[in-house]
Amino acid sequence: MHNVKRVHQSQAIIQAKKERERSKITEYLALTDNVISRKKTGDWSKDAFDQTQELLQLNPEFYTIWNYRRNIMLNGIFPQRLAFILLLCQLNRNPIPSTPEEINNLLANELSMTMSALKAHPKVYWIWNHRRWCLENVPDGPVVNGQPSLQWRKTNWDKELAVVEKMLNADARNFLAWNYRRYVLASIPVQRPESAELAYTTRKISASFSNFSAWHQRSKVYSSLWNTGQLDPVQSREEGESPSEPPSIHHVYLPCEEFDLVHNALFTDPDDQSAWIYHRWLIGSGENQDQLRQEIAIIEELLAEQPDSKWCMDSLVYYNRLLLNNRCSDAEELKQKCFDFLQKLEELDSPRRSRYQEIFRRANDRQLNKSETKQVPRSVATRNDKFL
């Protein structure tokens, strides 16, 4: 490492270190051979179960062993519990605890074991996958007043949501944790209101505007609100909820206020792409030209403060092209602005020069084709428009 003085080690120390490493490798290979051999012979014993844990603590990415561990539970441990209970029933003895409770306790231990593994290896997919399997196999819960309850499932899923939040507090950009969070929110027995998730992403974004995963999660929440009819996509993008209407639980954070959140991020760090990408998603295809022009004016204001901002110019080109696609009255002026910005971008962002040249070329070709369609039959013009 930099600025760390190298300590000279004697040949004897180096040799001793190699011997220790060689010994660890030998032990690991022997344990691996033993566990794989047990798997091939269909060994579903408790001893095999314990050895899989020992091996996974050494190598948590060994997905074959995770699969074997689950098969031991399904084919060995769970059926043995059931067979034992049936035997006790035949002897007129009351088996306590019940099989569902034992399974719940076993899976709770599995979740605790994998939690320790996650702390050391937060981005190993197979640990998250094993936790998912455990949660999906948790029994519903004990019978209360003659009715089945969801006590165990609810308790475990609520704990899992808290676990994910702890993992994201440790690393707010852990994409595996964000994906897993979406899975937990979709599977939790008692669904949370979308406003709670919007509030959560607001906290994450406020802590770091560059948290792209939090912006992405926010888009997922709004998409869900639109798809379920709880929020109108066009109206919400255009104006949000009328001030005269009482606030509802699904409209705590309105898209009109959403633009204020994005503007804050853009003006704070105009060189970070996360908020710019989310801003484009929020604009959509630019159906509302008044809103689109308003956003363009705000970006131009930012460009005046940051004249060399690549993302400002790139976004202005993108949004002006949206206006051009809607046949606006000031088309010639907008085209000239786009061409000027593209020329500046070629100088500022030389690694992507070819991209800007391609945008310029397509814009020119589109204009030429439009002028040519005035002199050809309508059917040909229609085909050309579709091709473009």
C-alpha positions in Angstrom: 0.0 0.0 0.0 1.0 3.6 -0.5 3.0 5.3 2.3 3.4 2.1 4.2 6.9 1.1 5.0 7.8 -2.4 3.9 9.0 -4.6 6.7 11.8 -7.0 5.7 11.0 -10.6 6.7 13.4 -13.3 7.1 13.3 -16.4 4.9 12.2 -18.5 7.9 9.2 -16.2 8.6 8.2 -16.3 4.9 8.5 -20.1 4.8 6.4 -20.5 8.0 3.7 -18.3 6.5 3.6 -20.4 3.3 3.3 -23.6 5.4 0.3 -22.1 7.3 -1.3 -21.2 4.0 -0.6 -24.6 2.6 -2.1 -26.3 5.7 -5.3 -24.2 5.3 -5.6 -25.1 1.7 -5.2 -28.8 2.4 -7.8 -28.6 5.1 -10.2 -26.7 2.9 -9.8 -29.2 0.0 -10.3 -32.2 2.4 -13.5 -30.6 3.7 -14.7 -29.9 0.2 -14.1 -33.5 -0.9 -15.9 -34.8 2.1 -19.0 -32.6 1.7 -19.2 -33.2 -2.1 -18.9 -37.0 -1.4 -21.8 -36.8 1.1 -23.8 -34.9 -1.5 -23.3 -37.5 -4.1 -24.4 -40.3 -1.8 -27.5 -38.4 -0.7 -26.4 -37.9 2.9 -29.1 -35.9 4.6 -27.8 -36.2 8.1 -27.3 -33.6 10.8 -23.5 -34.1 10.6 -23.5 -33.3 6.9 -25.6 -30.3 7.6 -23.0 -29.0 10.1 -20.2 -29.6 7.7 -21.9 -27.5 5.0 -22.0 -24.6 7.4 -18.3 -25.1 8.2 -17.5 -25.1 4.4 -19.7 -22.1 3.6 -18.0 -20.0 6.4 -14.8 -20.6 4.4 -16.3 -20.0 1.0 -19.7 -18.4 0.9 -19.7 -18.3 -2.9 -19.9 -22.1 -3.1 -23.5 -22.1 -4.4 -23.5 -25.9 -4.9 -23.1 -26.3 -1.1 -25.9 -23.8 -0.5 -28.1 -26.0 -2.6 -27.0 -29.1 -0.8 -27.8 -27.4 2.6 -31.3 -26.7 1.5 -31.8 -30.2 0.2 -30.6 -31.6 3.6 -33.3 -29.5 5.3 -36.0 -30.6 2.8 -35.1 -34.3 2.6 -33.5 -34.9 6.0 -34.2 -32.6 8.9 -37.8 -31.6 8.2 -39.0 -35.2 7.4 -37.2 -36.5 10.5 -39.1 -34.1 12.6 -42.3 -35.2 11.1 -41.5 -38.9 11.5 -40.6 -38.4 15.1 -44.0 -36.7 15.7 -45.9 -39.5 14.0 -44.1 -41.9 16.3 -45.0 -40.0 19.4 -48.6 -39.8 18.3 -48.7 -43.6 17.9 -47.5 -43.9 21.4 -50.2 -41.5 22.6 -47.6 -38.9 23.6 -48.0 -35.2 22.9 -45.1 -34.0 20.8 -43.9 -30.6 21.9 -42.8 -28.4 20.2 -44.8 -28.9 17.0 -43.2 -29.4 13.7 -44.1 -25.9 12.3 -42.5 -24.3 15.4 -39.3 -26.4 15.0 -39.1 -25.5 11.3 -39.6 -21.8 12.2 -36.8 -22.0 14.8 -34.5 -23.8 12.4 -35.1 -21.2 9.6 -34.6 -18.4 12.2 -31.2 -19.9 13.0 -30.4 -20.0 9.2 -31.2 -16.3 8.9 -29.0 -15.6 11.9 -26.1 -17.6 10.3 -26.4 -15.9 7.0 -26.6 -12.5 8.7 -23.1 -13.0 10.0 -22.0 -14.0 6.5 -23.5 -10.9 5.0 -21.6 -8.6 7.3 -18.4 -10.0 5.9 -19.6 -10.6 2.3 -22.4 -8.1 1.6 -22.3 -8.6 -2.2 -22.4 -12.4 -2.4 -25.5 -13.3 -4.3 -25.9 -16.8 -2.9 -26.2 -15.5 0.7 -29.1 -13.3 -0.3 -30.6 -16.1 -2.3 -30.5 -18.5 0.7 -32.2 -15.9 2.9 -35.0 -15.6 0.3 -35.5 -19.4 0.4 -35.6 -19.4 4.2 -38.3 -16.6 4.3 -40.4 -18.4 1.6 -40.5 -21.5 3.7 -41.3 -20.0 7.1 -44.6 -21.4 8.4 -47.5 -19.0 8.7 -47.7 -19.1 12.5 -49.4 -20.8 15.5 -53.2 -21.2 15.6 -54.8 -18.4 17.7 -58.4 -18.8 18.8 -58.9 -21.6 16.4 -57.7 -19.5 13.5 -54.3 -19.7 11.7 -52.2 -16.6 12.2 -49.4 -15.0 10.2 -47.3 -14.3 13.3 -44.1 -16.1 12.3 -44.2 -14.9 8.7 -44.9 -11.3 9.6 -42.2 -11.3 12.3 -39.5 -12.7 10.0 -40.4 -10.5 7.1 -40.5 -7.3 9.3 -37.0 -8.3 10.6 -35.8 -8.8 7.1 -36.8 -5.3 6.0 -34.8 -4.0 9.0 -31.9 -6.1 8.0 -31.9 -4.6 4.5 -32.0 -1.1 5.9 -29.0 -1.9 8.0 -27.1 -3.2 5.0 -28.0 -0.1 3.0 -26.9 2.1 5.9 -23.5 0.4 5.7 -23.4 0.7 1.8 -26.1 2.8 0.3 -25.2 1.7 -3.2 -25.2 -2.0 -2.7 -27.4 -2.9 -5.8 -27.9 -6.5 -4.4 -29.4 -5.0 -1.3 -31.6 -2.7 -3.3 -32.9 -5.5 -5.5 -33.5 -7.6 -2.3 -35.4 -4.7 -0.7 -37.8 -4.6 -3.7 -38.3 -8.3 -3.3 -39.0 -8.0 0.5 -41.5 -5.1 -0.1 -43.4 -7.1 -2.7 -43.5 -10.2 -0.5 -44.1 -8.8 3.0 -47.4 -10.1 4.4 -48.7 -6.7 5.4 -47.9 -4.3 2.6 -46.5 -0.8 3.4 -47.9 2.3 1.7 -45.8 3.6 -1.2 -45.5 7.0 0.7 -43.3 5.2 3.2 -40.9 4.0 0.5 -40.8 7.5 -1.1 -39.9 8.9 2.3 -37.1 6.3 2.7 -35.6 7.1 -0.8 -35.9 10.8 0.0 -33.7 10.3 3.1 -31.1 8.3 1.0 -31.1 10.9 -1.8 -30.7 13.8 0.7 -27.7 12.0 2.2 -26.2 11.6 -1.3 -27.5 13.0 -4.5 -25.3 10.6 -6.4 -27.1 7.5 -5.0 -28.4 6.3 -8.4 -30.0 3.2 -6.7 -32.2 5.4 -4.6 -33.4 7.5 -7.6 -34.1 4.2 -9.4 -36.1 2.9 -6.5 -38.1 6.1 -6.6 -39.0 5.6 -10.2 -40.2 2.1 -9.3 -42.5 3.5 -6.7 -44.1 6.0 -9.0 -44.4 3.4 -11.7 -46.3 1.2 -9.3 -48.6 4.1 -8.3 -49.3 4.8 -12.0 -49.9 1.1 -12.9 -52.3 0.6 -10.0 -54.3 3.7 -10.8 -53.4 5.4 -7.6 -51.8 8.3 -9.5 -52.5 9.5 -13.0 -49.2 9.5 -14.9 -49.9 12.4 -17.3 -51.6 14.7 -14.7 -49.1 14.0 -12.0 -46.2 14.7 -14.4 -47.8 17.9 -15.5 -49.2 19.6 -12.4 -49.5 17.2 -9.4 -52.4 17.5 -6.9 -54.4 20.7 -6.8 -53.7 22.7 -3.6 -57.4 22.9 -3.0 -57.6 19.1 -2.7 -56.9 17.4 0.6 -53.6 15.5 0.7 -53.9 11.7 0.5 -51.6 9.0 1.7 -50.6 8.2 -1.9 -49.7 11.9 -2.7 -47.4 12.8 0.0 -44.5 13.4 -2.4 -46.0 14.8 -5.7 -44.1 14.9 -9.0 -44.5 18.8 -9.0 -42.4 18.7 -5.8 -40.4 16.0 -7.3 -38.9 18.5 -9.8 -37.8 20.6 -6.8 -36.0 17.7 -5.4 -34.3 17.0 -8.7 -33.4 20.7 -9.2 -31.8 20.8 -5.8 -29.6 17.8 -6.8 -28.8 19.3 -10.3 -27.7 22.7 -8.9 -25.7 21.0 -6.0 -23.7 18.7 -8.3 -24.3 19.3 -12.0 -21.6 16.9 -13.0 -23.2 13.9 -11.4 -25.3 11.8 -13.8 -27.8 10.2 -11.3 -30.2 13.1 -11.0 -30.0 14.0 -14.7 -31.0 10.4 -15.7 -33.9 10.5 -13.2 -34.9 13.9 -14.6 -35.2 12.5 -18.1 -37.3 9.7 -16.8 -39.6 12.2 -15.0 -40.0 14.3 -18.2 -40.9 11.2 -20.2 -41.5 11.9 -23.9 -42.3 15.5 -23.3 -46.1 15.4 -23.8 -46.5 18.7 -21.8 -44.6 21.2 -23.8 -45.1 24.0 -21.3 -43.5 21.9 -18.6 -40.7 20.9 -20.9 -39.9 24.5 -21.8 -40.0 25.4 -18.1 -37.4 22.7 -17.4 -35.3 23.8 -20.3 -35.3 27.4 -18.9 -34.1 26.1 -15.5 -31.3 24.1 -17.1 -30.3 27.1 -19.2 -30.1 29.1 -15.9 -27.8 26.4 -14.5 -25.7 26.5 -17.7 -25.2 30.2 -17.2 -23.6 29.4 -13.8 -21.7 26.4 -15.1 -20.9 27.2 -18.8 -18.7 24.0 -19.2 -21.3 21.6 -17.8 -21.4 18.6 -20.1 -24.7 17.3 -18.6 -26.4 20.7 -19.0 -25.6 20.9 -22.7 -26.3 17.2 -23.3 -29.7 17.5 -21.6 -30.6 20.7 -23.5 -29.9 18.9 -26.8 -32.1 16.0 -25.6 -35.0 18.2 -24.5 -34.9 20.5 -27.5 -35.0 17.5 -29.7 -38.2 16.4 -27.9 -39.7 19.8 -28.7 -38.7 19.4 -32.3 -40.4 16.0 -32.5 -43.7 17.8 -31.5 -43.4 20.2 -34.4 -42.9 23.4 -32.4 -43.1 26.9 -34.0 -39.5 27.9 -33.2 -38.0 24.8 -34.8 -35.2 26.6 -36.6 -34.0 28.4 -33.5 -34.0 25.1 -31.5 -32.1 23.3 -34.2 -29.4 25.9 -34.2 -29.1 25.7 -30.4 -28.7 21.9 -30.7 -26.0 22.2 -33.3 -24.1 24.8 -31.2 -24.3 22.6 -28.1 -23.2 19.5 -30.0 -20.1 21.4 -31.3 -19.2 22.4 -27.8 -19.7 18.9 -26.5 -17.3 17.5 -29.1 -14.6 19.8 -27.6 -15.5 19.2 -23.9 -16.2 15.5 -24.1 -13.8 14.3 -26.7 -14.0 10.5 -25.8 -17.7 10.7 -26.9 -17.1 12.9 -30.0 -18.5 10.2 -32.3 -21.7 10.1 -30.4 -22.3 13.8 -30.8 -21.4 13.6 -34.4 -23.9 10.9 -34.9 -26.6 12.9 -33.2 -25.7 15.9 -35.5 -25.8 13.7 -38.6 -29.2 12.2 -37.7 -30.6 15.6 -37.1 -29.4 16.8 -40.5 -30.6 13.7 -42.3 -34.0 14.0 -40.6 -34.3 17.6 -41.8 -33.3 16.7 -45.4 -35.8 13.8 -45.5 -38.6 16.1 -44.3 -37.9 18.6 -47.0 -37.8 15.8 -49.6 -41.1 14.4 -48.5 -42.9 17.6 -49.7 -42.1 16.5 -53.3 -43.1 12.8 -53.0 -46.5 11.1 -52.8 -48.1 10.8 -49.4 -47.6 7.0 -49.2 -43.8 7.4 -49.6 -43.6 10.2 -47.1 -45.5 8.0 -44.6 -43.0 5.2 -45.0 -40.1 7.6 -44.7 -41.5 9.0 -41.4 -41.9 5.5 -40.0 -38.4 4.6 -41.0 -37.0 7.7 -39.3 
